[in-house]
Amino acid sequence: MELKDLDNTPKKPGVYIWKNEYGLPIYIGKAKNLYNRTRQYLKGQEHSYKIGKMISNVVKMDYIVTNNDKEALILERNLIEKNKPIYNILLTDDKRYPYLKIKLSKSNNLEIKFQFRKIKKEKNTFFFGPFPTGYGAKNLRNILERIYLFEKGMPIKNKNYQYWLEKFNELKKIFTSRKSFFTKFIIDKMNIASEKYNYELANEYKNALYSIGYYDNNQAIEVNIEEDVDVLGFYIKDEFILLTIMFYRSGMMLSKYDYIFEMGNDVETSIDEIVHGLYKIEEKTKIYSNYKFEFINSFVPKIGFKKKMVELAIKNSSQEFDKKTLSYKQKRAINIDGLKDLQKMLYGIDVSDIAMMDNSNTSNTNPVSVVIRYQNGFKNFNKYRKYNLEVGSRKSDVDYMRQGVIKFLRSEKKDLPSLFIVDGGIQQINEVYEMLLNVNVKVVGLVKDKNHNTDRLISYTGEDFKLDKKSNLYKFMSQMQIEVDNYAKRKHRSRNLSSIEGSLSSIEGIGPKLESKILNHFKNYQAIWNANLEELLKVTSKSIAKRIMEKFKK
């Protein structure tokens, strides 16, 4: 594309859409002046690697004129959400922060669980968080369930709405008060448990205090502010943007997350895209930052402790810069070199858009199929997919692969990859090859060795491509195989947690060891569900067996 191709672009506000040779949007942006903005890309100024690569792939530009900047902003967001262009700045990590969700349900009960962004408004519901990863927030949920949902080790039943409303309001008060109120609540419970020589329970309370940063001096930063505030600190250097977000809740810093992004065309546009990816338009939470954002409730503090909060976030970003950028550059080199070698190995086929599929199940219960997506060598989390499967007559990975591909084709028929990699051998390839042949998607299999490590690629004809374990191609393929395997296991576990496993692990007295022991005995969760008291007593105590039966009958 050349500058002359943009001569007819109007000098008005609107949205521009860069498209590749296949007519697919690869970048969407807004502009106060479409003519000036679009020509900036092609004037020959120095770009980051990412933008230079994008420009080389642009074949056509479309635009939509709007009445004003605000309309352009909203339209841009909607188009990005719909098309997920690969060159718009997206989160480079699959980090999602867990919020504690407490809901007064219609069935006269309380629901206490964790939920990830995006948070929807719900009646009789409040959220607290986000919680820091690695601090055992699950302990906190278990404790709250024990206190509010159980009595003498058994689920509370037959209580009216007023009873649960009082419990709901009590929990809401605990989590919306100052930190000292909440920590005192947990510490009192911990001391009572210790006095009764229930040290296992006391230790759970202690772990819950870790969940809210009570024992971590770097985490437990209190400020003189009652409201919920997110503090964003941006540190910009060379072609990278480092962002640290500190989440302050009821006067304490509850958690901190760090992100790295490769610069887009300019600093302000890049930062704007980053924040758009993290927050919805007209976000209610107050946000302090070293940059101002018109579409959310944001402020740039000039003096006082609020300014110091932002400075602390920037300091954290700057301290992480060298480590984060070095890691990012190393990963980028591996992915780009690996992608080139993959294309060469497969005789020049298009590898710009790769999908990889894997399945996961436990003794043929709750099987799932997942697809991860790499575009131009990098993960696109927005295009990761999970499909719940049925247990077929074959009860085999091949059958699950077939079900998964059918669902993938239905859901992604307008956005198919150029290459589809099956995590498996020739049987799996043959199962999906003909289904993808008609839509012009190439298929190969990624095979593991006897130690379950990435080993080689094979085609549908059986041609074998051995991978050199010292090469970037091997590292790239291994990275993809680990990613899809972990994603499949994660999604399978989440499906289990929404069914029988979730019920089992929430029962008073059942920890990971006992749960594993019960599962090893019965082989799958369905068998536990169907077991009678006599069968349960073979593997656990009478009190635990009764609780299992009570829970599952409910």
C-alpha positions as CSV (number, residue, x, y, z in Angstrom):
1,M,0.0,0.0,0.0
2,E,1.3,3.5,-0.8
3,L,0.5,7.0,0.3
4,K,-1.4,7.8,-2.9
5,D,-3.9,5.1,-2.0
6,L,-5.0,7.2,1.0
7,D,-5.5,10.5,-1.0
8,N,-9.3,10.2,-0.9
9,T,-9.5,9.6,2.9
10,P,-11.7,12.4,4.4
11,K,-10.3,14.9,7.0
12,K,-13.1,13.9,9.4
13,P,-13.3,11.8,12.7
14,G,-13.9,8.1,12.3
15,V,-12.5,4.6,12.4
16,Y,-10.0,3.2,10.0
17,I,-9.5,-0.6,9.3
18,W,-6.3,-2.0,7.9
19,K,-6.9,-5.3,6.0
20,N,-4.6,-8.0,4.7
21,E,-4.6,-9.8,1.3
22,Y,-7.5,-12.0,2.5
23,G,-9.7,-9.0,3.4
24,L,-9.4,-9.7,7.1
25,P,-9.0,-6.7,9.6
26,I,-5.5,-6.8,11.1
27,Y,-5.7,-3.4,12.8
28,I,-8.5,-1.0,13.8
29,G,-8.0,2.5,15.1
30,K,-9.9,5.7,15.7
31,A,-8.9,9.2,14.5
32,K,-9.9,12.8,14.9
33,N,-8.7,13.3,11.4
34,L,-8.7,10.1,9.3
35,Y,-6.6,11.7,6.5
36,N,-3.8,12.8,8.8
37,R,-3.8,9.8,11.0
38,T,-3.7,7.1,8.3
39,R,-0.9,8.8,6.4
40,Q,1.3,8.8,9.5
41,Y,1.8,5.0,9.2
42,L,3.3,5.3,5.7
43,K,5.5,8.3,5.9
44,G,8.6,6.3,6.6
45,Q,9.2,7.1,10.3
46,E,10.8,4.5,12.4
47,H,8.3,2.0,13.7
48,S,8.5,-0.8,16.3
49,Y,8.9,-4.3,14.9
50,K,5.2,-4.9,15.5
51,I,4.0,-1.9,13.4
52,G,6.6,-2.5,10.7
53,K,5.4,-6.1,10.3
54,M,1.8,-4.9,10.2
55,I,2.4,-2.3,7.5
56,S,4.1,-4.9,5.3
57,N,0.9,-7.0,5.5
58,V,-1.6,-4.2,4.8
59,V,-3.2,-4.4,1.3
60,K,-6.3,-2.3,1.8
61,M,-7.9,0.2,4.1
62,D,-11.5,0.8,4.8
63,Y,-12.9,3.7,7.0
64,I,-16.1,4.7,8.6
65,V,-16.8,8.4,9.2
66,T,-18.5,9.4,12.5
67,N,-20.0,12.6,13.8
68,N,-17.5,13.1,16.6
69,D,-14.7,11.6,18.6
70,K,-16.9,9.9,21.1
71,E,-18.8,8.0,18.4
72,A,-15.4,7.0,16.9
73,L,-14.3,5.7,20.3
74,I,-17.4,3.6,20.8
75,L,-17.4,2.2,17.2
76,E,-13.7,1.4,17.5
77,R,-14.3,-0.6,20.7
78,N,-17.2,-2.5,19.1
79,L,-15.2,-3.4,16.0
80,I,-12.2,-4.5,17.9
81,E,-14.3,-6.7,20.2
82,K,-16.0,-8.2,17.1
83,N,-12.9,-8.8,14.9
84,K,-10.1,-9.2,17.4
85,P,-7.4,-7.8,15.0
86,I,-4.0,-9.3,15.7
87,Y,-2.1,-6.0,15.6
88,N,-4.2,-4.2,18.1
89,I,-2.5,-4.2,21.5
90,L,-4.0,-7.1,23.6
91,L,-2.9,-8.6,26.9
92,T,0.4,-10.4,26.4
93,D,-0.4,-12.7,29.3
94,D,-3.3,-14.9,30.1
95,K,-3.6,-13.3,33.5
96,R,-7.0,-12.9,34.9
97,Y,-7.6,-11.7,38.4
98,P,-10.0,-13.7,40.7
99,Y,-12.7,-11.8,42.5
100,L,-14.6,-13.3,45.4
101,K,-18.3,-13.3,44.5
102,I,-21.0,-13.5,47.2
103,K,-24.6,-13.8,46.1
104,L,-27.9,-14.1,47.9
105,S,-29.6,-16.7,45.7
106,K,-33.2,-17.1,44.9
107,S,-33.3,-20.6,46.5
108,N,-32.7,-19.1,50.0
109,N,-29.0,-19.7,50.2
110,L,-25.6,-18.0,49.8
111,E,-23.3,-18.6,46.9
112,I,-19.6,-18.0,47.7
113,K,-17.2,-18.5,44.8
114,F,-14.5,-16.9,42.7
115,Q,-15.2,-15.3,39.4
116,F,-12.8,-13.7,36.9
117,R,-13.3,-10.6,34.8
118,K,-15.5,-9.5,33.2
119,I,-17.8,-8.8,36.1
120,K,-21.5,-8.4,35.4
121,K,-23.9,-6.5,37.6
122,E,-26.2,-8.9,39.4
123,K,-28.9,-8.3,42.0
124,N,-28.1,-9.2,45.6
125,T,-24.4,-9.7,44.7
126,F,-21.2,-8.1,45.6
127,F,-17.6,-8.7,44.6
128,F,-14.3,-8.3,46.5
129,G,-10.9,-8.4,44.9
130,P,-9.0,-9.0,42.9
131,F,-6.9,-11.4,44.9
132,P,-3.2,-11.9,44.3
133,T,-2.2,-15.1,42.6
134,G,-0.3,-17.7,44.6
135,Y,-1.7,-16.6,48.0
136,G,-4.2,-19.4,48.4
137,A,-7.4,-17.4,48.1
138,K,-9.2,-20.7,47.9
139,N,-8.6,-21.1,51.6
140,L,-10.5,-17.9,52.3
141,R,-13.5,-19.2,50.3
142,N,-13.4,-22.5,52.1
143,I,-13.4,-20.7,55.5
144,L,-16.3,-18.5,54.6
145,E,-18.3,-21.5,53.4
146,R,-17.5,-23.3,56.6
147,I,-18.6,-20.4,58.8
148,Y,-21.7,-19.3,56.8
149,L,-22.9,-22.4,54.9
150,F,-22.2,-25.2,57.4
151,E,-23.3,-25.9,61.0
152,K,-21.7,-28.7,63.0
153,G,-20.1,-30.0,59.8
154,M,-23.4,-30.3,57.9
155,P,-24.9,-27.9,55.3
156,I,-27.4,-25.4,56.7
157,K,-30.9,-26.2,55.4
158,N,-34.4,-25.1,55.8
159,K,-33.6,-21.4,56.7
160,N,-35.8,-18.6,55.4
161,Y,-34.9,-15.6,53.3
162,Q,-34.4,-13.3,56.3
163,Y,-31.8,-15.6,57.8
164,W,-29.7,-15.6,54.6
165,L,-30.2,-11.9,54.1
166,E,-28.7,-11.2,57.5
167,K,-25.7,-13.5,56.6
168,F,-25.3,-11.7,53.3
169,N,-25.3,-8.3,54.9
170,E,-22.8,-9.4,57.5
171,L,-20.4,-10.7,54.8
172,K,-20.9,-7.5,52.9
173,K,-20.0,-5.4,56.0
174,I,-16.9,-7.5,56.6
175,F,-15.5,-7.0,53.0
176,T,-16.5,-3.4,52.6
177,S,-15.0,-2.2,56.0
178,R,-11.5,-1.2,56.7
179,K,-8.8,-3.9,56.6
180,S,-8.4,-4.0,60.4
181,F,-12.0,-5.0,60.8
182,F,-11.7,-7.9,58.3
183,T,-8.3,-9.2,59.6
184,K,-9.6,-9.0,63.2
185,F,-12.6,-11.2,62.1
186,I,-10.2,-13.9,60.7
187,I,-7.6,-13.6,63.6
188,D,-10.4,-14.1,66.2
189,K,-11.5,-17.3,64.4
190,M,-7.8,-18.5,64.2
191,N,-7.3,-18.0,67.9
192,I,-10.5,-19.8,68.9
193,A,-9.4,-22.8,66.7
194,S,-6.0,-22.8,68.3
195,E,-7.5,-22.8,71.8
196,K,-9.6,-25.8,70.9
197,Y,-6.4,-27.6,69.6
198,N,-7.8,-27.6,66.1
199,Y,-4.4,-26.6,64.5
200,E,-5.4,-27.7,61.0
201,L,-8.3,-25.3,61.0
202,A,-6.2,-22.6,62.6
203,N,-3.6,-23.0,59.8
204,E,-6.4,-22.5,57.2
205,Y,-7.3,-19.2,58.9
206,K,-3.6,-18.3,58.8
207,N,-3.5,-19.0,55.1
208,A,-6.6,-16.9,54.6
209,L,-4.6,-14.0,56.1
210,Y,-1.9,-14.6,53.5
211,S,-4.7,-14.3,50.9
212,I,-5.3,-10.7,51.9
213,G,-1.6,-9.8,52.2
214,Y,-1.6,-9.7,56.0
215,Y,1.8,-11.3,56.4
216,D,3.4,-9.8,53.3
217,N,5.1,-6.5,54.0
218,N,5.3,-5.7,50.3
219,Q,1.6,-6.4,49.9
220,A,0.0,-5.0,53.0
221,I,0.2,-1.3,52.1
222,E,-2.5,0.8,53.7
223,V,-3.6,4.2,52.6
224,N,-6.0,6.8,54.0
225,I,-8.8,6.1,51.6
226,E,-12.0,4.3,52.0
227,E,-13.1,3.7,48.3
228,D,-11.9,1.1,45.8
229,V,-9.1,2.4,43.6
230,D,-7.0,0.9,40.8
231,V,-3.6,2.6,40.5
232,L,-2.0,2.3,37.0
233,G,1.7,3.1,36.6
234,F,3.1,3.2,33.0
235,Y,6.9,3.1,32.4
236,I,7.9,3.6,28.7
237,K,11.3,2.9,27.3
238,D,12.6,2.0,23.8
239,E,9.8,0.0,22.1
240,F,8.1,-1.3,25.2
241,I,5.5,-0.3,27.7
242,L,5.6,-1.7,31.2
243,L,2.3,-1.4,33.3
244,T,1.9,-2.1,37.0
245,I,-1.7,-2.2,38.4
246,M,-2.1,-2.0,42.1
247,F,-5.6,-2.7,43.4
248,Y,-6.5,-0.9,46.6
249,R,-9.7,-2.1,48.4
250,S,-11.1,-0.5,51.6
251,G,-7.8,1.2,52.3
252,M,-5.4,-1.7,51.6
253,M,-3.4,-2.8,48.6
254,L,-4.9,-6.2,48.0
255,S,-2.9,-7.3,44.9
256,K,-0.5,-6.2,42.1
257,Y,-0.2,-7.3,38.5
258,D,2.5,-6.5,35.9
259,Y,2.2,-6.4,32.1
260,I,4.5,-5.8,29.2
261,F,3.4,-4.6,25.8
262,E,5.2,-3.9,22.6
263,M,4.8,-0.3,21.5
264,G,2.4,0.5,18.7
265,N,2.6,3.6,16.5
266,D,2.8,6.2,19.3
267,V,2.7,6.2,23.1
268,E,-0.7,7.7,23.7
269,T,-2.5,5.4,21.2
270,S,-0.7,2.3,22.6
271,I,-1.6,3.2,26.2
272,D,-5.2,3.9,25.2
273,E,-5.5,0.5,23.6
274,I,-4.0,-1.2,26.7
275,V,-6.5,0.4,29.0
276,H,-9.3,-0.3,26.7
277,G,-8.4,-4.0,26.9
278,L,-8.5,-3.9,30.7
279,Y,-11.5,-1.8,31.3
280,K,-15.0,-1.3,29.8
281,I,-16.1,2.1,28.7
282,E,-17.5,4.1,31.7
283,E,-15.9,1.8,34.2
284,K,-17.2,2.7,37.7
285,T,-14.0,2.0,39.6
286,K,-11.9,5.1,40.3
287,I,-8.5,4.9,38.5
288,Y,-5.4,6.9,39.4
289,S,-2.6,6.9,36.8
290,N,0.2,9.0,35.2
291,Y,-2.1,9.2,32.1
292,K,-5.6,10.4,31.7
293,F,-8.4,8.4,30.0
294,E,-11.6,10.1,28.9
295,F,-13.7,6.9,28.6
296,I,-13.3,5.8,32.2
297,N,-13.3,7.4,35.7
298,S,-9.6,8.2,35.7
299,F,-7.5,10.9,37.4
300,V,-3.9,12.1,37.3
301,P,-3.1,13.1,40.9
302,K,-0.8,16.1,41.2
303,I,-0.1,16.2,44.9
304,G,-0.4,14.2,48.2
305,F,-0.6,10.5,48.9
306,K,-2.6,9.8,45.8
307,K,0.3,11.0,43.7
308,K,2.6,8.8,45.8
309,M,0.4,5.8,45.0
310,V,0.9,6.4,41.3
311,E,4.7,6.9,41.8
312,L,4.9,3.6,43.6
313,A,3.2,1.8,40.7
314,I,5.6,3.5,38.2
315,K,8.6,2.5,40.4
316,N,7.4,-1.1,40.3
317,S,7.2,-0.9,36.5
318,S,10.6,0.5,36.1
319,Q,12.2,-2.1,38.4
320,E,10.7,-4.9,36.3
321,F,11.7,-3.4,33.0
322,D,15.0,-5.1,32.2
323,K,13.8,-8.6,33.3
324,K,10.5,-8.3,31.5
325,T,11.8,-6.9,28.2
326,L,14.7,-9.5,28.0
327,S,12.2,-12.3,28.5
328,Y,9.9,-10.8,25.9
329,K,12.7,-10.4,23.3
330,Q,13.9,-13.9,23.8
331,K,10.4,-15.3,23.4
332,R,9.8,-13.2,20.3
333,A,13.1,-14.4,18.7
334,I,12.2,-18.0,19.3
335,N,8.7,-17.6,18.0
336,I,9.7,-15.7,14.8
337,D,12.6,-18.1,14.0
338,G,10.5,-21.1,14.8
339,L,7.7,-19.9,12.6
340,K,10.0,-19.4,9.6
341,D,11.5,-22.9,10.1
342,L,8.1,-24.4,10.4
343,Q,7.0,-22.9,7.1
344,K,10.2,-24.2,5.4
345,M,9.8,-27.7,6.8
346,L,6.2,-27.9,5.6
347,Y,7.1,-26.8,2.0
348,G,6.1,-23.2,2.2
349,I,2.5,-23.5,3.4
350,D,0.9,-20.5,5.2
351,V,1.7,-20.7,8.9
352,S,0.6,-17.1,9.8
353,D,-2.5,-18.4,11.6
354,I,-2.1,-21.7,13.6
355,A,-4.7,-23.5,15.6
356,M,-3.8,-26.4,17.9
357,M,-6.3,-28.8,19.5
358,D,-6.1,-31.1,22.5
359,N,-8.6,-33.0,24.7
360,S,-8.8,-33.7,28.4
361,N,-10.9,-36.0,30.5
362,T,-10.8,-38.0,33.7
363,S,-11.8,-41.7,33.2
364,N,-14.1,-40.5,30.4
365,T,-16.0,-38.0,32.6
366,N,-16.6,-34.4,31.6
367,P,-14.4,-34.5,28.5
368,V,-13.5,-31.2,26.9
369,S,-11.7,-30.2,23.7
370,V,-9.8,-26.9,23.5
371,V,-8.2,-24.9,20.7
372,I,-5.4,-22.4,21.2
373,R,-4.5,-19.9,18.5
374,Y,-1.1,-18.5,17.4
375,Q,-1.1,-15.7,14.8
376,N,2.2,-14.5,13.3
377,G,3.9,-16.5,15.9
378,F,2.2,-15.1,19.0
379,K,-0.7,-16.3,21.2
380,N,-4.0,-14.7,20.6
381,F,-5.9,-15.4,23.9
382,N,-9.1,-13.9,22.5
383,K,-9.3,-16.8,20.1
384,Y,-8.8,-19.6,22.5
385,R,-11.8,-21.9,22.6
386,K,-13.3,-24.6,24.8
387,Y,-15.9,-27.2,23.8
388,N,-17.7,-29.5,26.2
389,L,-18.0,-33.0,24.7
390,E,-20.2,-36.0,25.1
391,V,-18.9,-39.4,26.2
392,G,-19.4,-41.4,23.0
393,S,-19.5,-45.2,22.4
394,R,-15.9,-45.3,21.5
395,K,-14.7,-43.4,24.6
396,S,-11.5,-42.5,22.9
397,D,-9.3,-39.5,22.2
398,V,-10.0,-39.9,18.5
399,D,-13.7,-39.6,19.0
400,Y,-13.2,-36.5,21.3
401,M,-11.0,-35.0,18.6
402,R,-13.8,-35.5,16.0
403,Q,-16.4,-33.9,18.2
404,G,-14.1,-31.0,19.0
405,V,-13.3,-30.3,15.3
406,I,-17.0,-30.3,14.4
407,K,-17.8,-27.8,17.1
408,F,-14.7,-25.7,16.1
409,L,-15.9,-25.5,12.5
410,R,-19.4,-24.5,13.6
411,S,-18.2,-21.7,15.9
412,E,-15.3,-20.4,13.8
413,K,-16.5,-21.0,10.2
414,K,-15.8,-17.3,9.3
415,D,-12.4,-17.2,11.0
416,L,-10.5,-20.4,10.2
417,P,-6.8,-20.8,10.6
418,S,-4.3,-21.6,7.8
419,L,-2.8,-24.5,9.7
420,F,-4.5,-26.9,12.1
421,I,-2.2,-28.9,14.4
422,V,-3.5,-32.0,16.2
423,D,-1.9,-32.9,19.5
424,G,-1.6,-36.6,18.6
425,G,-0.6,-39.1,16.0
426,I,-1.8,-40.4,12.6
427,Q,-5.2,-41.7,14.0
428,Q,-6.1,-38.2,15.2
429,I,-5.0,-36.6,12.0
430,N,-7.0,-39.0,9.8
431,E,-10.1,-38.3,12.0
432,V,-10.0,-34.6,11.2
433,Y,-8.2,-34.4,7.9
434,E,-11.3,-34.9,5.6
435,M,-13.4,-32.4,7.7
436,L,-10.8,-29.7,7.2
437,L,-10.0,-30.6,3.6
438,N,-13.2,-29.0,2.3
439,V,-12.4,-25.6,4.0
440,N,-8.8,-25.5,2.7
441,V,-7.1,-25.9,6.1
442,K,-3.8,-27.8,6.2
443,V,-3.5,-30.5,9.0
444,V,-0.4,-31.9,10.7
445,G,0.1,-33.8,14.0
446,L,2.5,-33.0,16.8
447,V,3.7,-36.2,18.4
448,K,5.3,-36.8,21.8
449,D,8.0,-39.3,22.6
450,K,7.8,-42.0,25.2
451,N,8.6,-39.5,27.9
452,H,5.7,-37.3,26.9
453,N,7.9,-34.6,25.4
454,T,7.5,-32.9,22.0
455,D,9.2,-35.1,19.4
456,R,8.1,-34.7,15.8
457,L,5.5,-33.5,13.2
458,I,3.7,-35.9,10.9
459,S,1.5,-35.1,7.9
460,Y,-1.8,-36.9,6.9
461,T,0.2,-38.9,4.4
462,G,2.4,-40.2,7.3
463,E,5.5,-38.2,6.3
464,D,7.6,-37.7,9.4
465,F,9.4,-34.5,10.3
466,K,11.9,-35.0,13.2
467,L,12.4,-31.9,15.4
468,D,15.9,-30.9,16.4
469,K,15.8,-30.4,20.1
470,K,18.3,-27.6,20.0
471,S,16.4,-25.6,17.4
472,N,14.0,-22.6,17.9
473,L,11.4,-24.6,15.9
474,Y,11.5,-27.3,18.6
475,K,11.2,-24.7,21.4
476,F,8.3,-23.1,19.5
477,M,6.4,-26.4,19.0
478,S,7.1,-27.5,22.6
479,Q,5.8,-24.2,23.8
480,M,2.6,-24.7,21.9
481,Q,2.2,-28.2,23.0
482,I,2.7,-27.3,26.7
483,E,0.3,-24.4,26.3
484,V,-2.5,-26.5,24.7
485,D,-2.0,-29.3,27.2
486,N,-2.2,-26.9,30.2
487,Y,-5.2,-25.1,28.8
488,A,-7.1,-28.4,28.2
489,K,-6.4,-29.5,31.8
490,R,-7.4,-26.2,33.2
491,K,-10.7,-26.1,31.3
492,H,-11.4,-29.8,32.1
493,R,-10.8,-29.0,35.8
494,S,-13.1,-26.0,35.6
495,R,-15.9,-28.2,34.1
496,N,-15.4,-30.7,36.9
497,L,-15.5,-27.9,39.5
498,S,-18.9,-26.9,38.2
499,S,-20.2,-30.4,38.7
500,I,-19.4,-33.2,41.1
501,E,-15.8,-32.3,41.9
502,G,-16.8,-28.9,43.0
503,S,-19.4,-30.4,45.4
504,L,-16.8,-32.9,46.8
505,S,-14.0,-30.4,47.5
506,S,-16.4,-28.1,49.3
507,I,-17.4,-30.6,51.9
508,E,-16.2,-30.0,55.4
509,G,-13.2,-32.3,56.3
510,I,-12.3,-33.2,52.7
511,G,-8.9,-31.8,51.6
512,P,-6.8,-32.6,48.5
513,K,-5.3,-35.8,50.0
514,L,-8.6,-37.3,51.0
515,E,-10.3,-36.3,47.7
516,S,-7.5,-38.0,45.8
517,K,-7.8,-41.1,48.0
518,I,-11.6,-41.3,47.4
519,L,-11.2,-40.7,43.6
520,N,-8.5,-43.4,43.3
521,H,-10.8,-45.9,45.0
522,F,-13.9,-45.1,42.9
523,K,-12.0,-44.2,39.7
524,N,-14.4,-41.3,38.7
525,Y,-16.7,-38.8,40.3
526,Q,-19.8,-40.4,38.9
527,A,-19.1,-43.5,40.9
528,I,-18.7,-41.4,44.0
529,W,-22.0,-39.8,43.3
530,N,-23.8,-43.2,43.0
531,A,-22.1,-44.8,46.0
532,N,-24.1,-45.9,49.0
533,L,-23.0,-45.4,52.6
534,E,-21.5,-48.9,52.9
535,E,-19.3,-48.3,49.8
536,L,-18.2,-44.9,51.1
537,L,-17.2,-46.4,54.5
538,K,-14.5,-48.5,52.7
539,V,-12.5,-45.4,52.0
540,T,-13.5,-42.8,54.6
541,S,-15.0,-42.2,58.0
542,K,-18.6,-42.4,58.8
543,S,-19.0,-38.7,59.4
544,I,-17.4,-37.8,56.1
545,A,-19.4,-40.5,54.3
546,K,-22.6,-39.0,55.6
547,R,-21.6,-35.5,54.6
548,I,-20.9,-36.8,51.0
549,M,-24.3,-38.4,50.8
550,E,-26.0,-35.3,52.3
551,K,-24.3,-33.0,49.9
552,F,-24.9,-35.1,46.8
553,K,-28.6,-35.8,47.7
554,K,-29.0,-32.0,48.0
